[in-house]
Amino acid sequence: MHALSDPVRLSIVAELRKAEEGLNCVETTSRLKCTMPKSTCSQHYRILRESGIIYSERRGVELTSKVRRKELESRFPGLLDAILKAWRREHGE
């Protein structure tokens, strides 16, 4: 739950859920229209990865990340959807 307590990480997860093929840090920040140092973005991704919310695959020199949809849904049915829905409602999305 701590990993999803940060609004930037919630934004990242929301964008990753939209991208079936996954996204890297640069693609995510571009879609979010958010400027942050690459090290900060990497830190957010690390927290999400270590908490088990996302996983990353190496594609050449890039790491492409995806949400662990099946694993999260089987272990915590509906939880991620409920968190993202509440977050969107709060932020008018």
Backbone as XML, in Angstrom:
<?xml version="1.0"?>
<chain id="A" units="angstrom">
  <residue number="1" name="MET">
    <atom name="N" x="0.817" y="-1.188" z="0.000"/>
    <atom name="CA" x="0.000" y="0.000" z="0.000"/>
    <atom name="C" x="0.870" y="1.266" z="0.000"/>
  </residue>
  <residue number="2" name="HIS">
    <atom name="N" x="2.024" y="1.197" z="0.664"/>
    <atom name="CA" x="2.908" y="2.364" z="0.698"/>
    <atom name="C" x="3.304" y="2.792" z="-0.713"/>
  </residue>
  <residue number="3" name="ALA">
    <atom name="N" x="3.548" y="1.841" z="-1.586"/>
    <atom name="CA" x="3.974" y="2.173" z="-2.945"/>
    <atom name="C" x="2.923" y="2.984" z="-3.684"/>
  </residue>
  <residue number="4" name="LEU">
    <atom name="N" x="1.659" y="2.782" z="-3.346"/>
    <atom name="CA" x="0.581" y="3.503" z="-4.022"/>
    <atom name="C" x="0.146" y="4.755" z="-3.271"/>
  </residue>
  <residue number="5" name="SER">
    <atom name="N" x="0.862" y="5.124" z="-2.226"/>
    <atom name="CA" x="0.500" y="6.311" z="-1.456"/>
    <atom name="C" x="0.991" y="7.600" z="-2.100"/>
  </residue>
  <residue number="6" name="ASP">
    <atom name="N" x="1.853" y="7.494" z="-3.077"/>
    <atom name="CA" x="2.406" y="8.661" z="-3.748"/>
    <atom name="C" x="1.628" y="8.934" z="-5.037"/>
  </residue>
  <residue number="7" name="PRO">
    <atom name="N" x="1.161" y="10.171" z="-5.255"/>
    <atom name="CA" x="0.380" y="10.478" z="-6.453"/>
    <atom name="C" x="1.135" y="10.255" z="-7.762"/>
  </residue>
  <residue number="8" name="VAL">
    <atom name="N" x="2.437" y="10.455" z="-7.758"/>
    <atom name="CA" x="3.217" y="10.219" z="-8.979"/>
    <atom name="C" x="3.223" y="8.732" z="-9.308"/>
  </residue>
  <residue number="9" name="ARG">
    <atom name="N" x="3.419" y="7.895" z="-8.301"/>
    <atom name="CA" x="3.410" y="6.452" z="-8.548"/>
    <atom name="C" x="2.038" y="5.975" z="-8.995"/>
  </residue>
  <residue number="10" name="LEU">
    <atom name="N" x="0.984" y="6.532" z="-8.438"/>
    <atom name="CA" x="-0.368" y="6.187" z="-8.900"/>
    <atom name="C" x="-0.540" y="6.577" z="-10.364"/>
  </residue>
  <residue number="11" name="SER">
    <atom name="N" x="-0.028" y="7.727" z="-10.741"/>
    <atom name="CA" x="-0.095" y="8.161" z="-12.142"/>
    <atom name="C" x="0.662" y="7.198" z="-13.044"/>
  </residue>
  <residue number="12" name="ILE">
    <atom name="N" x="1.825" y="6.774" z="-12.587"/>
    <atom name="CA" x="2.628" y="5.825" z="-13.369"/>
    <atom name="C" x="1.857" y="4.520" z="-13.554"/>
  </residue>
  <residue number="13" name="VAL">
    <atom name="N" x="1.291" y="3.992" z="-12.488"/>
    <atom name="CA" x="0.539" y="2.738" z="-12.573"/>
    <atom name="C" x="-0.657" y="2.894" z="-13.510"/>
  </residue>
  <residue number="14" name="ALA">
    <atom name="N" x="-1.362" y="4.014" z="-13.418"/>
    <atom name="CA" x="-2.509" y="4.251" z="-14.298"/>
    <atom name="C" x="-2.080" y="4.250" z="-15.764"/>
  </residue>
  <residue number="15" name="GLU">
    <atom name="N" x="-0.952" y="4.884" z="-16.071"/>
    <atom name="CA" x="-0.458" y="4.906" z="-17.453"/>
    <atom name="C" x="0.001" y="3.525" z="-17.902"/>
  </residue>
  <residue number="16" name="LEU">
    <atom name="N" x="0.686" y="2.815" z="-17.024"/>
    <atom name="CA" x="1.155" y="1.475" z="-17.381"/>
    <atom name="C" x="-0.010" y="0.532" z="-17.657"/>
  </residue>
  <residue number="17" name="ARG">
    <atom name="N" x="-1.113" y="0.692" z="-16.937"/>
    <atom name="CA" x="-2.288" y="-0.153" z="-17.171"/>
    <atom name="C" x="-2.881" y="0.087" z="-18.552"/>
  </residue>
  <residue number="18" name="LYS">
    <atom name="N" x="-2.726" y="1.288" z="-19.074"/>
    <atom name="CA" x="-3.252" y="1.604" z="-20.405"/>
    <atom name="C" x="-2.378" y="1.027" z="-21.513"/>
  </residue>
  <residue number="19" name="ALA">
    <atom name="N" x="-1.112" y="0.798" z="-21.221"/>
    <atom name="CA" x="-0.142" y="0.375" z="-22.228"/>
    <atom name="C" x="0.081" y="-1.130" z="-22.150"/>
  </residue>
  <residue number="20" name="GLU">
    <atom name="N" x="-0.545" y="-1.864" z="-23.026"/>
    <atom name="CA" x="-0.424" y="-3.326" z="-23.037"/>
    <atom name="C" x="1.021" y="-3.790" z="-23.224"/>
  </residue>
  <residue number="21" name="GLU">
    <atom name="N" x="1.777" y="-3.074" z="-24.029"/>
    <atom name="CA" x="3.162" y="-3.453" z="-24.308"/>
    <atom name="C" x="4.143" y="-2.931" z="-23.277"/>
  </residue>
  <residue number="22" name="GLY">
    <atom name="N" x="3.667" y="-2.152" z="-22.315"/>
    <atom name="CA" x="4.530" y="-1.596" z="-21.285"/>
    <atom name="C" x="5.154" y="-0.282" z="-21.730"/>
  </residue>
  <residue number="23" name="LEU">
    <atom name="N" x="5.773" y="0.389" z="-20.774"/>
    <atom name="CA" x="6.414" y="1.680" z="-21.027"/>
    <atom name="C" x="7.727" y="1.755" z="-20.263"/>
  </residue>
  <residue number="24" name="ASN">
    <atom name="N" x="8.636" y="2.581" z="-20.767"/>
    <atom name="CA" x="9.842" y="2.871" z="-20.003"/>
    <atom name="C" x="9.644" y="4.203" z="-19.288"/>
  </residue>
  <residue number="25" name="CYS">
    <atom name="N" x="10.609" y="4.629" z="-18.507"/>
    <atom name="CA" x="10.494" y="5.872" z="-17.728"/>
    <atom name="C" x="10.232" y="7.088" z="-18.609"/>
  </residue>
  <residue number="26" name="VAL">
    <atom name="N" x="10.967" y="7.204" z="-19.697"/>
    <atom name="CA" x="10.840" y="8.369" z="-20.571"/>
    <atom name="C" x="9.450" y="8.426" z="-21.195"/>
  </residue>
  <residue number="27" name="GLU">
    <atom name="N" x="8.959" y="7.282" z="-21.673"/>
    <atom name="CA" x="7.614" y="7.241" z="-22.269"/>
    <atom name="C" x="6.548" y="7.613" z="-21.248"/>
  </residue>
  <residue number="28" name="THR">
    <atom name="N" x="6.712" y="7.121" z="-20.030"/>
    <atom name="CA" x="5.729" y="7.409" z="-18.990"/>
    <atom name="C" x="5.693" y="8.891" z="-18.657"/>
  </residue>
  <residue number="29" name="THR">
    <atom name="N" x="6.849" y="9.497" z="-18.419"/>
    <atom name="CA" x="6.862" y="10.922" z="-18.070"/>
    <atom name="C" x="6.342" y="11.765" z="-19.231"/>
  </residue>
  <residue number="30" name="SER">
    <atom name="N" x="6.586" y="11.345" z="-20.452"/>
    <atom name="CA" x="6.069" y="12.054" z="-21.615"/>
    <atom name="C" x="4.540" y="11.999" z="-21.637"/>
  </residue>
  <residue number="31" name="ARG">
    <atom name="N" x="3.980" y="10.827" z="-21.401"/>
    <atom name="CA" x="2.516" y="10.674" z="-21.378"/>
    <atom name="C" x="1.887" y="11.444" z="-20.226"/>
  </residue>
  <residue number="32" name="LEU">
    <atom name="N" x="2.582" y="11.512" z="-19.114"/>
    <atom name="CA" x="2.054" y="12.223" z="-17.952"/>
    <atom name="C" x="2.274" y="13.732" z="-18.044"/>
  </residue>
  <residue number="33" name="LYS">
    <atom name="N" x="3.039" y="14.147" z="-19.056"/>
    <atom name="CA" x="3.414" y="15.555" z="-19.196"/>
    <atom name="C" x="4.024" y="16.066" z="-17.892"/>
  </residue>
  <residue number="34" name="CYS">
    <atom name="N" x="4.943" y="15.242" z="-17.394"/>
    <atom name="CA" x="5.563" y="15.498" z="-16.094"/>
    <atom name="C" x="7.073" y="15.570" z="-16.302"/>
  </residue>
  <residue number="35" name="THR">
    <atom name="N" x="7.682" y="16.601" z="-15.781"/>
    <atom name="CA" x="9.136" y="16.682" z="-15.871"/>
    <atom name="C" x="9.727" y="16.324" z="-14.516"/>
  </residue>
  <residue number="36" name="MET">
    <atom name="N" x="10.579" y="15.343" z="-14.547"/>
    <atom name="CA" x="11.308" y="14.948" z="-13.346"/>
    <atom name="C" x="12.622" y="14.348" z="-13.791"/>
  </residue>
  <residue number="37" name="PRO">
    <atom name="N" x="13.622" y="14.446" z="-12.959"/>
    <atom name="CA" x="14.907" y="13.829" z="-13.305"/>
    <atom name="C" x="14.728" y="12.324" z="-13.511"/>
  </residue>
  <residue number="38" name="LYS">
    <atom name="N" x="15.516" y="11.779" z="-14.418"/>
    <atom name="CA" x="15.438" y="10.348" z="-14.697"/>
    <atom name="C" x="15.685" y="9.532" z="-13.428"/>
  </residue>
  <residue number="39" name="SER">
    <atom name="N" x="16.547" y="10.019" z="-12.558"/>
    <atom name="CA" x="16.830" y="9.289" z="-11.314"/>
    <atom name="C" x="15.589" y="9.227" z="-10.423"/>
  </residue>
  <residue number="40" name="THR">
    <atom name="N" x="14.787" y="10.285" z="-10.410"/>
    <atom name="CA" x="13.559" y="10.290" z="-9.614"/>
    <atom name="C" x="12.555" y="9.309" z="-10.194"/>
  </residue>
  <residue number="41" name="CYS">
    <atom name="N" x="12.423" y="9.315" z="-11.512"/>
    <atom name="CA" x="11.525" y="8.372" z="-12.178"/>
    <atom name="C" x="11.973" y="6.941" z="-11.892"/>
  </residue>
  <residue number="42" name="SER">
    <atom name="N" x="13.256" y="6.688" z="-11.997"/>
    <atom name="CA" x="13.792" y="5.355" z="-11.716"/>
    <atom name="C" x="13.501" y="4.934" z="-10.276"/>
  </residue>
  <residue number="43" name="GLN">
    <atom name="N" x="13.586" y="5.876" z="-9.366"/>
    <atom name="CA" x="13.292" y="5.592" z="-7.953"/>
    <atom name="C" x="11.829" y="5.181" z="-7.785"/>
  </residue>
  <residue number="44" name="HIS">
    <atom name="N" x="10.916" y="5.892" z="-8.432"/>
    <atom name="CA" x="9.493" y="5.526" z="-8.369"/>
    <atom name="C" x="9.273" y="4.118" z="-8.937"/>
  </residue>
  <residue number="45" name="TYR">
    <atom name="N" x="9.891" y="3.843" z="-10.065"/>
    <atom name="CA" x="9.762" y="2.523" z="-10.686"/>
    <atom name="C" x="10.334" y="1.435" z="-9.762"/>
  </residue>
  <residue number="46" name="ARG">
    <atom name="N" x="11.451" y="1.726" z="-9.117"/>
    <atom name="CA" x="12.051" y="0.745" z="-8.206"/>
    <atom name="C" x="11.100" y="0.416" z="-7.066"/>
  </residue>
  <residue number="47" name="ILE">
    <atom name="N" x="10.484" y="1.421" z="-6.485"/>
    <atom name="CA" x="9.539" y="1.196" z="-5.385"/>
    <atom name="C" x="8.358" y="0.357" z="-5.864"/>
  </residue>
  <residue number="48" name="LEU">
    <atom name="N" x="7.827" y="0.671" z="-7.044"/>
    <atom name="CA" x="6.711" y="-0.103" z="-7.583"/>
    <atom name="C" x="7.118" y="-1.542" z="-7.895"/>
  </residue>
  <residue number="49" name="ARG">
    <atom name="N" x="8.330" y="-1.707" z="-8.403"/>
    <atom name="CA" x="8.831" y="-3.048" z="-8.729"/>
    <atom name="C" x="9.056" y="-3.870" z="-7.466"/>
  </residue>
  <residue number="50" name="GLU">
    <atom name="N" x="9.701" y="-3.291" z="-6.465"/>
    <atom name="CA" x="9.997" y="-4.016" z="-5.226"/>
    <atom name="C" x="8.743" y="-4.350" z="-4.429"/>
  </residue>
  <residue number="51" name="SER">
    <atom name="N" x="7.683" y="-3.570" z="-4.614"/>
    <atom name="CA" x="6.431" y="-3.851" z="-3.910"/>
    <atom name="C" x="5.592" y="-4.891" z="-4.648"/>
  </residue>
  <residue number="52" name="GLY">
    <atom name="N" x="6.023" y="-5.270" z="-5.855"/>
    <atom name="CA" x="5.318" y="-6.302" z="-6.607"/>
    <atom name="C" x="4.180" y="-5.786" z="-7.471"/>
  </residue>
  <residue number="53" name="ILE">
    <atom name="N" x="4.076" y="-4.487" z="-7.652"/>
    <atom name="CA" x="2.993" y="-3.923" z="-8.454"/>
    <atom name="C" x="3.325" y="-3.970" z="-9.938"/>
  </residue>
  <residue number="54" name="ILE">
    <atom name="N" x="4.598" y="-3.789" z="-10.279"/>
    <atom name="CA" x="5.017" y="-3.856" z="-11.673"/>
    <atom name="C" x="6.184" y="-4.828" z="-11.806"/>
  </residue>
  <residue number="55" name="TYR">
    <atom name="N" x="6.475" y="-5.205" z="-13.041"/>
    <atom name="CA" x="7.698" y="-5.948" z="-13.341"/>
    <atom name="C" x="8.317" y="-5.315" z="-14.575"/>
  </residue>
  <residue number="56" name="SER">
    <atom name="N" x="9.601" y="-5.503" z="-14.736"/>
    <atom name="CA" x="10.321" y="-4.879" z="-15.844"/>
    <atom name="C" x="11.019" y="-5.933" z="-16.685"/>
  </residue>
  <residue number="57" name="GLU">
    <atom name="N" x="11.062" y="-5.667" z="-17.991"/>
    <atom name="CA" x="11.769" y="-6.521" z="-18.946"/>
    <atom name="C" x="12.801" y="-5.678" z="-19.661"/>
  </residue>
  <residue number="58" name="ARG">
    <atom name="N" x="13.975" y="-6.233" z="-19.849"/>
    <atom name="CA" x="15.012" y="-5.510" z="-20.583"/>
    <atom name="C" x="14.764" y="-5.703" z="-22.078"/>
  </residue>
  <residue number="59" name="ARG">
    <atom name="N" x="14.728" y="-4.587" z="-22.799"/>
    <atom name="CA" x="14.614" y="-4.587" z="-24.261"/>
    <atom name="C" x="15.761" y="-3.736" z="-24.789"/>
  </residue>
  <residue number="60" name="GLY">
    <atom name="N" x="16.819" y="-4.398" z="-25.163"/>
    <atom name="CA" x="18.020" y="-3.664" z="-25.560"/>
    <atom name="C" x="18.604" y="-2.982" z="-24.346"/>
  </residue>
  <residue number="61" name="VAL">
    <atom name="N" x="18.724" y="-1.669" z="-24.402"/>
    <atom name="CA" x="19.285" y="-0.917" z="-23.281"/>
    <atom name="C" x="18.192" y="-0.352" z="-22.370"/>
  </residue>
  <residue number="62" name="GLU">
    <atom name="N" x="16.931" y="-0.562" z="-22.739"/>
    <atom name="CA" x="15.822" y="0.000" z="-21.967"/>
    <atom name="C" x="15.155" y="-1.051" z="-21.085"/>
  </residue>
  <residue number="63" name="LEU">
    <atom name="N" x="14.552" y="-0.571" z="-20.009"/>
    <atom name="CA" x="13.699" y="-1.408" z="-19.173"/>
    <atom name="C" x="12.262" y="-0.993" z="-19.440"/>
  </residue>
  <residue number="64" name="THR">
    <atom name="N" x="11.471" y="-1.935" z="-19.909"/>
    <atom name="CA" x="10.059" y="-1.681" z="-20.148"/>
    <atom name="C" x="9.287" y="-2.324" z="-19.013"/>
  </residue>
  <residue number="65" name="SER">
    <atom name="N" x="8.367" y="-1.571" z="-18.427"/>
    <atom name="CA" x="7.635" y="-2.055" z="-17.261"/>
    <atom name="C" x="6.164" y="-2.247" z="-17.570"/>
  </residue>
  <residue number="66" name="LYS">
    <atom name="N" x="5.569" y="-3.221" z="-16.873"/>
    <atom name="CA" x="4.154" y="-3.539" z="-16.996"/>
    <atom name="C" x="3.589" y="-3.796" z="-15.606"/>
  </residue>
  <residue number="67" name="VAL">
    <atom name="N" x="2.284" y="-3.579" z="-15.470"/>
    <atom name="CA" x="1.599" y="-3.867" z="-14.205"/>
    <atom name="C" x="1.393" y="-5.377" z="-14.098"/>
  </residue>
  <residue number="68" name="ARG">
    <atom name="N" x="1.564" y="-5.920" z="-12.917"/>
    <atom name="CA" x="1.335" y="-7.345" z="-12.652"/>
    <atom name="C" x="-0.163" y="-7.574" z="-12.460"/>
  </residue>
  <residue number="69" name="ARG">
    <atom name="N" x="-0.924" y="-7.450" z="-13.533"/>
    <atom name="CA" x="-2.379" y="-7.510" z="-13.472"/>
    <atom name="C" x="-2.896" y="-8.810" z="-12.873"/>
  </residue>
  <residue number="70" name="LYS">
    <atom name="N" x="-2.506" y="-9.915" z="-13.455"/>
    <atom name="CA" x="-3.033" y="-11.220" z="-13.014"/>
    <atom name="C" x="-2.675" y="-11.516" z="-11.568"/>
  </residue>
  <residue number="71" name="GLU">
    <atom name="N" x="-1.412" y="-11.279" z="-11.223"/>
    <atom name="CA" x="-0.963" y="-11.575" z="-9.866"/>
    <atom name="C" x="-1.694" y="-10.720" z="-8.836"/>
  </residue>
  <residue number="72" name="LEU">
    <atom name="N" x="-1.836" y="-9.429" z="-9.116"/>
    <atom name="CA" x="-2.514" y="-8.532" z="-8.182"/>
    <atom name="C" x="-3.990" y="-8.869" z="-8.064"/>
  </residue>
  <residue number="73" name="GLU">
    <atom name="N" x="-4.620" y="-9.175" z="-9.195"/>
    <atom name="CA" x="-6.052" y="-9.480" z="-9.168"/>
    <atom name="C" x="-6.328" y="-10.796" z="-8.450"/>
  </residue>
  <residue number="74" name="SER">
    <atom name="N" x="-5.450" y="-11.781" z="-8.611"/>
    <atom name="CA" x="-5.687" y="-13.059" z="-7.927"/>
    <atom name="C" x="-5.439" y="-12.952" z="-6.424"/>
  </residue>
  <residue number="75" name="ARG">
    <atom name="N" x="-4.475" y="-12.130" z="-6.052"/>
    <atom name="CA" x="-4.161" y="-12.004" z="-4.625"/>
    <atom name="C" x="-5.047" y="-10.992" z="-3.900"/>
  </residue>
  <residue number="76" name="PHE">
    <atom name="N" x="-5.360" y="-9.888" z="-4.594"/>
    <atom name="CA" x="-6.176" y="-8.816" z="-4.001"/>
    <atom name="C" x="-7.268" y="-8.422" z="-4.993"/>
  </residue>
  <residue number="77" name="PRO">
    <atom name="N" x="-8.292" y="-9.237" z="-5.155"/>
    <atom name="CA" x="-9.315" y="-8.974" z="-6.177"/>
    <atom name="C" x="-9.940" y="-7.582" z="-6.043"/>
  </residue>
  <residue number="78" name="GLY">
    <atom name="N" x="-9.847" y="-6.821" z="-7.125"/>
    <atom name="CA" x="-10.480" y="-5.509" z="-7.204"/>
    <atom name="C" x="-9.778" y="-4.376" z="-6.475"/>
  </residue>
  <residue number="79" name="LEU">
    <atom name="N" x="-8.729" y="-4.666" z="-5.725"/>
    <atom name="CA" x="-8.086" y="-3.626" z="-4.919"/>
    <atom name="C" x="-7.449" y="-2.531" z="-5.766"/>
  </residue>
  <residue number="80" name="LEU">
    <atom name="N" x="-6.639" y="-2.899" z="-6.739"/>
    <atom name="CA" x="-5.963" y="-1.889" z="-7.551"/>
    <atom name="C" x="-6.981" y="-1.051" z="-8.320"/>
  </residue>
  <residue number="81" name="ASP">
    <atom name="N" x="-8.009" y="-1.692" z="-8.863"/>
    <atom name="CA" x="-9.057" y="-0.947" z="-9.564"/>
    <atom name="C" x="-9.736" y="0.048" z="-8.636"/>
  </residue>
  <residue number="82" name="ALA">
    <atom name="N" x="-10.030" y="-0.361" z="-7.413"/>
    <atom name="CA" x="-10.692" y="0.519" z="-6.445"/>
    <atom name="C" x="-9.801" y="1.703" z="-6.084"/>
  </residue>
  <residue number="83" name="ILE">
    <atom name="N" x="-8.514" y="1.458" z="-5.889"/>
    <atom name="CA" x="-7.577" y="2.538" z="-5.545"/>
    <atom name="C" x="-7.482" y="3.538" z="-6.695"/>
  </residue>
  <residue number="84" name="LEU">
    <atom name="N" x="-7.335" y="3.030" z="-7.923"/>
    <atom name="CA" x="-7.215" y="3.927" z="-9.074"/>
    <atom name="C" x="-8.512" y="4.687" z="-9.332"/>
  </residue>
  <residue number="85" name="LYS">
    <atom name="N" x="-9.642" y="4.033" z="-9.133"/>
    <atom name="CA" x="-10.937" y="4.693" z="-9.325"/>
    <atom name="C" x="-11.104" y="5.838" z="-8.328"/>
  </residue>
  <residue number="86" name="ALA">
    <atom name="N" x="-10.765" y="5.604" z="-7.069"/>
    <atom name="CA" x="-10.859" y="6.648" z="-6.041"/>
    <atom name="C" x="-9.899" y="7.790" z="-6.345"/>
  </residue>
  <residue number="87" name="TRP">
    <atom name="N" x="-8.704" y="7.468" z="-6.796"/>
    <atom name="CA" x="-7.702" y="8.484" z="-7.132"/>
    <atom name="C" x="-8.185" y="9.345" z="-8.302"/>
  </residue>
  <residue number="88" name="ARG">
    <atom name="N" x="-8.758" y="8.702" z="-9.337"/>
    <atom name="CA" x="-9.274" y="9.447" z="-10.489"/>
    <atom name="C" x="-10.413" y="10.378" z="-10.071"/>
  </residue>
  <residue number="89" name="ARG">
    <atom name="N" x="-11.282" y="9.882" z="-9.196"/>
    <atom name="CA" x="-12.404" y="10.690" z="-8.716"/>
    <atom name="C" x="-11.884" y="11.932" z="-7.989"/>
  </residue>
  <residue number="90" name="GLU">
    <atom name="N" x="-10.863" y="11.746" z="-7.155"/>
    <atom name="CA" x="-10.280" y="12.870" z="-6.406"/>
    <atom name="C" x="-9.630" y="13.901" z="-7.314"/>
  </residue>
  <residue number="91" name="HIS">
    <atom name="N" x="-9.047" y="13.427" z="-8.418"/>
    <atom name="CA" x="-8.298" y="14.311" z="-9.314"/>
    <atom name="C" x="-9.082" y="14.691" z="-10.569"/>
  </residue>
  <residue number="92" name="GLY">
    <atom name="N" x="-10.365" y="14.356" z="-10.597"/>
    <atom name="CA" x="-11.217" y="14.754" z="-11.702"/>
    <atom name="C" x="-10.859" y="14.165" z="-13.051"/>
  </residue>
  <residue number="93" name="GLU">
    <atom name="N" x="-10.354" y="12.958" z="-13.050"/>
    <atom name="CA" x="-9.993" y="12.318" z="-14.324"/>
    <atom name="C" x="-11.086" y="11.387" z="-14.778"/>
  </residue>
</chain>
